[in-house]
Amino acid sequence: MSRPSPQGAAAGTVAVLLSACTLLPGSGYPTGIDPEIRTDGTPAPAIVLDSVELPEPLVDRELVDLGWDAVPEESAGVFLGLGQITDDALRLSAVTEEGMVLWTTERPLSCAGFALTADSDRLLAVLTDVSPGRASVAVTTASAYDLHTGEQIWGPVEVPGPHAGPGLVFATLPTGGAMGSSGPRVALDPATGTVSATEDELDGARLVGEYHGTLLIVDHEHLLAHDTNDGRERWRLPLADLDLHDAAQVAAAPDSTPGPGLAFVGDRDTGYALVDLIAGSIVTTAALGAATDPSTNVHVTIDHDQLYGHDMDGDPIWDHAIEPGTRIASAGNGVLYLLTAGNIHTRDTETGQPLGVYEDPRTTNAALPRHIDDAGAAVLETSQGFLLATINPVGTTAAPTGP
């Protein structure tokens, strides 16, 4: 089966993640799908792509191809991503920043929601699944696995509908509602899989997202952080301090990964606030995009025509005018990657000064970093799919296999 273009695949994968899990009449998966967790422990085969132009910090890195069709999620140097393997099936694979495959599993195309989270002492991958139901053909379930070993920690537990996110937030399928609508959302406790909160019981407040055990809730006047385990309130911030004025519109920014311990919340009209989840502090407000360079500890945000750098306390360190419509792709290894109409612009994250320009990977052979972890491993968007640039120098992961 030929692989779809990265852009088309990513859009299709988003639809998959938000769809309900279904089973065909009867029981079990479609033929040929193996839902078991298969531990691996072997290096992913290295590949050589002489025709792809790599960013300067990554030119001597080993590249591996896991068949991902969208940007994977990452936590503490482990990447979990999915790719379509047949007309009916997807494969999820967990791989380290060194290119070591930890485990894989398969799911039906209609049931591939997943999220990374953590309990008190370990990182977890929570995957959706399907089980035969008593009153219906099938029910949607969720199960948690140790991100490093693939060991099942809890589950399957029944959830009311598809994975919605961020984190362990699930939608409720309404009865007789409009196409594409959803009912009250619920959040699970990462430690146990039990329901930690439901919008039905929040007296008009709404769930924004779950972030490694921190549950964000918005009421009429505040953004609140609760512990998913005991429900204890950690902090609250007035919406006015976040430059947000319509509580009904506050949500996590779509397709946003601002960095560990951070949330990017707001609305499309007034912009989003970058919030430190641990301190309960505001880095900045009224932003349209955000990223953090873990190598320099610089937060970068963007509005309509200005780019800003902030230190870890949120204090401004630089700002530069930019072309309207510019978007942040990623930041890491001291470099910020920006997308404009037809080009990739790079800047120094410590100063904001321009470094260079590449042509857009959708029209040429340049590789665009879409996510960069603390150690500098990078997920690359290329014309040939999403690849992982490991932290290993060329020639140290595995023998090249082509093309």
C-alpha positions as CSV (number, residue, x, y, z in Angstrom):
1,M,0.0,0.0,0.0
2,S,1.4,3.4,-1.0
3,R,1.8,5.9,1.8
4,P,-0.3,9.0,1.7
5,S,1.2,12.5,1.8
6,P,2.0,13.7,5.3
7,Q,-0.5,16.5,5.1
8,G,-3.4,14.4,3.9
9,A,-2.5,11.6,6.4
10,A,-2.3,14.0,9.3
11,A,-5.8,15.3,8.6
12,G,-7.1,11.8,8.2
13,T,-5.5,10.8,11.5
14,V,-7.2,13.6,13.3
15,A,-10.5,12.4,12.1
16,V,-9.7,8.9,13.3
17,L,-8.7,10.1,16.8
18,L,-12.0,11.9,17.2
19,S,-14.2,9.1,15.8
20,A,-16.1,6.6,17.8
21,C,-14.8,3.0,18.1
22,T,-16.9,0.5,16.3
23,L,-17.0,-3.2,15.8
24,L,-18.6,-5.1,13.0
25,P,-21.6,-7.1,14.0
26,G,-20.5,-10.2,15.9
27,S,-17.4,-10.0,18.0
28,G,-13.7,-9.4,17.6
29,Y,-11.6,-7.3,15.3
30,P,-11.6,-7.3,11.5
31,T,-9.4,-10.1,10.2
32,G,-5.7,-9.6,10.5
33,I,-5.6,-7.0,13.3
34,D,-3.5,-8.0,16.3
35,P,-4.4,-5.8,19.4
36,E,-1.8,-7.4,21.6
37,I,1.1,-5.3,22.9
38,R,4.3,-6.7,21.3
39,T,7.5,-5.7,23.1
40,D,10.4,-5.2,20.9
41,G,13.7,-3.9,22.3
42,T,15.5,-3.7,18.9
43,P,16.8,-0.7,17.0
44,A,14.6,0.7,14.2
45,P,16.4,0.2,10.9
46,A,18.3,3.4,9.9
47,I,17.5,4.9,6.6
48,V,19.5,7.1,4.2
49,L,17.8,9.9,2.4
50,D,20.4,11.7,0.3
51,S,17.7,13.8,-1.5
52,V,16.3,15.3,1.7
53,E,17.8,18.6,2.9
54,L,18.1,18.5,6.7
55,P,18.4,21.4,9.1
56,E,21.9,22.2,10.2
57,P,21.6,20.8,13.8
58,L,20.4,17.4,12.4
59,V,22.6,16.8,9.4
60,D,24.7,14.1,11.1
61,R,21.9,12.4,12.9
62,E,20.7,8.8,12.3
63,L,17.2,8.7,10.7
64,V,14.6,6.0,11.3
65,D,11.2,5.5,9.7
66,L,8.4,4.1,11.8
67,G,5.7,4.5,9.2
68,W,4.0,7.4,11.1
69,D,1.3,9.3,9.3
70,A,1.1,12.1,11.8
71,V,3.3,13.9,14.4
72,P,3.6,11.5,17.3
73,E,3.3,12.4,21.0
74,E,6.4,12.4,23.1
75,S,7.1,12.2,26.8
76,A,10.6,12.1,28.4
77,G,12.3,10.9,25.3
78,V,9.8,8.3,24.2
79,F,7.7,8.9,21.0
80,L,4.3,7.2,20.4
81,G,2.9,7.5,16.9
82,L,0.6,5.7,14.5
83,G,0.5,4.8,10.9
84,Q,-1.9,3.1,8.6
85,I,-0.7,-0.4,7.6
86,T,-3.8,-1.7,5.7
87,D,-7.1,-0.4,4.6
88,D,-8.6,-1.4,8.0
89,A,-5.7,-1.2,10.5
90,L,-3.3,1.2,12.1
91,R,0.0,0.4,14.0
92,L,1.0,2.3,17.1
93,S,4.7,2.2,17.9
94,A,6.7,3.5,20.9
95,V,10.3,4.3,20.2
96,T,13.0,6.1,22.2
97,E,15.0,9.1,21.1
98,E,17.9,6.7,20.4
99,G,15.7,4.9,17.8
100,M,15.0,1.8,20.0
101,V,11.5,0.3,19.4
102,L,10.0,-0.5,22.8
103,W,6.6,-1.9,21.7
104,T,4.0,-2.0,19.0
105,T,0.3,-2.8,18.8
106,E,-2.5,-2.6,16.2
107,R,-5.9,-1.1,16.2
108,P,-8.9,-0.9,13.8
109,L,-8.8,2.3,11.7
110,S,-12.0,3.4,13.4
111,C,-10.5,3.1,16.9
112,A,-7.0,4.5,17.4
113,G,-7.3,7.2,20.0
114,F,-4.4,7.5,22.4
115,A,-2.9,10.0,24.9
116,L,0.3,10.2,27.0
117,T,0.0,11.0,30.7
118,A,1.5,10.0,34.0
119,D,0.6,8.8,37.4
120,S,2.8,9.6,40.5
121,D,5.8,7.6,39.4
122,R,5.6,6.4,35.8
123,L,4.7,7.5,32.3
124,L,1.6,6.0,30.7
125,A,0.2,5.5,27.2
126,V,-3.6,5.3,27.3
127,L,-5.2,3.6,24.3
128,T,-8.8,3.3,23.2
129,D,-10.2,0.0,22.3
130,V,-13.5,-1.8,21.7
131,S,-15.2,-4.5,23.6
132,P,-18.5,-6.3,23.0
133,G,-21.3,-4.5,24.9
134,R,-24.3,-5.8,26.7
135,A,-26.8,-3.4,25.3
136,S,-25.0,-2.5,22.1
137,V,-22.7,-4.2,19.5
138,A,-19.7,-2.6,21.1
139,V,-18.5,-0.1,23.8
140,T,-15.5,2.1,23.7
141,T,-12.9,1.3,26.4
142,A,-9.6,2.7,27.5
143,S,-6.5,0.9,28.9
144,A,-3.2,2.2,30.3
145,Y,0.2,0.8,29.5
146,D,3.6,1.6,30.9
147,L,5.1,3.8,28.2
148,H,8.5,2.2,28.5
149,T,7.6,-1.5,28.8
150,G,4.1,-1.8,27.3
151,E,2.9,-3.5,30.6
152,Q,-0.8,-3.1,31.1
153,I,-1.4,-1.0,34.2
154,W,-5.2,-0.7,34.3
155,G,-8.2,-1.3,32.1
156,P,-10.1,-1.9,30.0
157,V,-12.5,0.7,31.5
158,E,-15.6,1.8,29.6
159,V,-15.7,5.4,28.5
160,P,-18.7,7.3,27.2
161,G,-17.4,8.1,23.7
162,P,-14.3,8.8,21.7
163,H,-11.0,10.3,22.9
164,A,-11.3,14.1,22.8
165,G,-8.2,15.3,24.7
166,P,-6.0,16.9,25.6
167,G,-4.9,14.0,27.8
168,L,-7.5,11.7,29.3
169,V,-10.6,13.6,28.3
170,F,-13.4,11.7,26.5
171,A,-16.4,13.0,24.7
172,T,-19.9,11.7,25.4
173,L,-21.9,10.6,22.4
174,P,-25.3,12.5,22.5
175,T,-28.6,10.8,21.8
176,G,-30.3,12.3,18.8
177,G,-27.8,15.2,18.6
178,A,-26.6,17.0,15.5
179,M,-23.9,15.3,13.4
180,G,-20.5,16.1,14.9
181,S,-21.9,17.2,18.2
182,S,-21.0,15.7,21.6
183,G,-22.4,15.7,25.1
184,P,-20.8,16.4,28.4
185,R,-17.1,15.4,28.6
186,V,-15.5,13.2,31.2
187,A,-11.9,12.9,32.5
188,L,-10.1,9.9,33.8
189,D,-7.6,9.6,36.7
190,P,-4.3,8.5,35.1
191,A,-3.4,6.4,38.2
192,T,-6.6,4.2,38.2
193,G,-8.7,4.8,35.1
194,T,-11.6,5.8,37.3
195,V,-13.6,8.9,36.4
196,S,-12.1,11.9,38.1
197,A,-14.5,14.6,36.8
198,T,-17.5,14.9,34.5
199,E,-19.1,18.0,33.2
200,D,-22.5,16.9,34.4
201,E,-21.3,17.4,38.0
202,L,-19.3,20.7,37.5
203,D,-22.3,23.1,37.9
204,G,-21.8,24.8,34.5
205,A,-18.0,24.5,34.4
206,R,-16.2,22.7,31.6
207,L,-13.2,20.4,31.2
208,V,-10.4,22.0,29.3
209,G,-7.9,19.1,29.3
210,E,-5.8,16.7,31.4
211,Y,-2.0,17.2,31.6
212,H,-0.1,14.4,33.3
213,G,-2.4,14.4,36.4
214,T,-3.4,18.0,36.3
215,L,-7.0,18.7,35.2
216,L,-7.8,22.1,33.8
217,I,-11.3,23.4,34.4
218,V,-12.9,26.7,33.3
219,D,-15.9,28.2,35.1
220,H,-17.5,31.5,34.6
221,E,-14.6,33.5,36.1
222,H,-11.6,31.3,36.5
223,L,-9.2,28.8,35.0
224,L,-8.7,26.1,37.7
225,A,-6.2,23.3,38.1
226,H,-7.3,20.2,40.0
227,D,-5.4,17.0,40.9
228,T,-7.0,14.1,39.0
229,N,-6.5,11.7,41.9
230,D,-8.1,13.5,44.8
231,G,-9.8,16.4,43.1
232,R,-7.8,18.9,45.2
233,E,-7.6,22.4,43.7
234,R,-4.0,23.4,43.0
235,W,-4.5,26.9,41.8
236,R,-6.9,29.2,40.1
237,L,-6.4,32.2,37.7
238,P,-9.0,34.9,36.9
239,L,-9.9,34.7,33.2
240,A,-9.5,38.5,33.1
241,D,-5.8,38.0,34.0
242,L,-5.5,35.6,31.0
243,D,-7.1,38.2,28.7
244,L,-10.1,35.9,28.2
245,H,-13.6,37.2,28.4
246,D,-15.9,34.5,27.1
247,A,-15.7,31.4,29.3
248,A,-17.9,29.4,27.0
249,Q,-15.2,29.7,24.3
250,V,-12.1,28.8,26.3
251,A,-10.4,25.6,25.2
252,A,-7.0,24.1,24.6
253,A,-5.5,25.4,21.3
254,P,-5.8,22.8,18.6
255,D,-2.7,20.9,17.5
256,S,-0.6,22.7,20.1
257,T,2.4,21.3,22.0
258,P,3.8,24.2,23.9
259,G,6.1,22.0,26.0
260,P,6.1,19.8,29.1
261,G,4.4,21.4,32.1
262,L,2.6,24.0,30.0
263,A,-0.9,24.5,28.6
264,F,-2.0,26.8,25.8
265,V,-5.6,27.8,26.4
266,G,-8.0,30.4,25.1
267,D,-10.0,31.0,21.9
268,R,-9.4,31.8,18.3
269,D,-10.9,35.3,18.5
270,T,-8.9,36.8,21.5
271,G,-5.9,34.4,21.4
272,Y,-4.4,31.9,23.8
273,A,-2.6,32.2,27.1
274,L,0.5,30.2,27.8
275,V,0.2,28.9,31.4
276,D,2.8,27.2,33.6
277,L,0.9,24.2,35.1
278,I,3.2,23.7,38.0
279,A,3.5,27.3,39.3
280,G,0.0,28.3,38.1
281,S,1.6,31.4,36.5
282,I,1.0,33.1,33.2
283,V,3.9,33.2,30.7
284,T,2.0,35.4,28.2
285,T,-1.5,36.1,26.8
286,A,-3.2,36.9,23.5
287,A,-0.9,34.6,21.5
288,L,-1.7,32.7,18.4
289,G,1.1,30.1,18.6
290,A,3.7,28.9,21.1
291,A,6.7,26.6,21.4
292,T,9.5,26.0,23.9
293,D,13.1,25.3,23.1
294,P,14.2,22.8,25.8
295,S,17.8,23.3,25.0
296,T,17.8,27.1,25.8
297,N,14.7,27.2,28.1
298,V,13.1,29.9,25.9
299,H,9.4,30.1,25.3
300,V,8.5,31.6,21.9
301,T,5.1,33.0,21.2
302,I,3.6,34.7,18.1
303,D,0.7,37.0,17.4
304,H,-0.5,38.5,14.1
305,D,2.7,40.3,13.2
306,Q,5.1,40.0,16.1
307,L,7.4,37.2,17.5
308,Y,8.4,37.1,21.2
309,G,10.9,35.3,23.3
310,H,10.4,34.8,27.0
311,D,12.6,33.3,29.7
312,M,11.3,30.5,31.9
313,D,9.7,33.0,34.3
314,G,7.8,34.6,31.4
315,D,9.9,37.7,31.3
316,P,10.4,39.1,27.8
317,I,13.9,38.8,26.3
318,W,13.4,39.8,22.7
319,D,10.8,40.6,20.1
320,H,10.8,40.9,16.3
321,A,8.3,42.0,13.6
322,I,7.3,39.1,11.3
323,E,5.2,38.6,8.2
324,P,1.5,38.4,9.0
325,G,0.3,34.8,8.7
326,T,3.6,33.3,10.0
327,R,3.1,30.1,12.1
328,I,5.4,28.3,14.5
329,A,6.3,24.8,13.5
330,S,8.7,23.8,16.4
331,A,11.7,24.9,18.4
332,G,14.7,23.0,19.7
333,N,18.5,22.6,19.5
334,G,18.7,26.5,19.7
335,V,16.6,26.9,16.5
336,L,13.1,28.2,15.9
337,Y,11.3,26.9,12.8
338,L,8.6,29.2,11.3
339,L,6.3,28.6,8.4
340,T,5.3,31.3,5.9
341,A,3.7,31.1,2.5
342,G,6.0,28.7,0.7
343,N,9.1,28.9,3.0
344,I,10.6,27.7,6.3
345,H,12.4,30.5,8.2
346,T,14.8,29.6,11.0
347,R,15.7,31.9,13.9
348,D,18.0,31.7,17.0
349,T,15.8,31.0,20.0
350,E,18.0,33.0,22.4
351,T,18.1,36.2,20.3
352,G,15.3,35.8,17.7
353,Q,17.8,36.7,15.0
354,P,17.3,35.1,11.5
355,L,19.4,32.1,10.6
356,G,18.2,31.0,7.2
357,V,15.4,30.1,4.8
358,Y,14.4,26.7,3.4
359,E,11.7,26.0,0.8
360,D,8.5,24.5,2.1
361,P,8.7,20.6,2.3
362,R,5.4,20.3,0.6
363,T,7.0,21.7,-2.6
364,T,10.6,20.6,-2.3
365,N,12.9,18.2,-0.4
366,A,13.5,20.1,2.8
367,A,12.7,18.4,6.1
368,L,10.7,20.4,8.6
369,P,11.1,19.6,12.3
370,R,7.6,19.3,13.8
371,H,8.6,18.3,17.4
372,I,12.0,18.3,19.2
373,D,12.5,16.7,22.6
374,D,14.8,17.7,25.5
375,A,17.8,15.7,24.1
376,G,17.4,17.1,20.5
377,A,15.7,14.2,18.8
378,A,13.3,15.6,16.1
379,V,10.2,14.4,14.3
380,L,10.7,15.5,10.7
381,E,8.0,16.2,8.1
382,T,9.2,15.3,4.7
383,S,7.8,14.5,1.3
384,Q,8.3,10.8,2.2
385,G,6.4,10.9,5.5
386,F,7.2,11.6,9.1
387,L,10.7,10.4,10.2
388,L,12.6,10.5,13.5
389,A,16.0,12.1,13.6
390,T,17.5,10.3,16.6
391,I,20.1,11.7,19.0
392,N,22.6,9.1,17.6
393,P,25.3,10.1,15.1
394,V,25.0,8.5,11.6
395,G,26.2,4.9,11.7
396,T,25.5,4.1,15.3
397,T,21.8,3.0,15.4
398,A,21.6,0.2,12.9
399,A,22.9,-0.6,9.4
400,P,21.3,1.6,6.8
401,T,18.7,-0.2,4.7
402,G,18.0,2.4,2.0
403,P,16.6,3.9,0.0
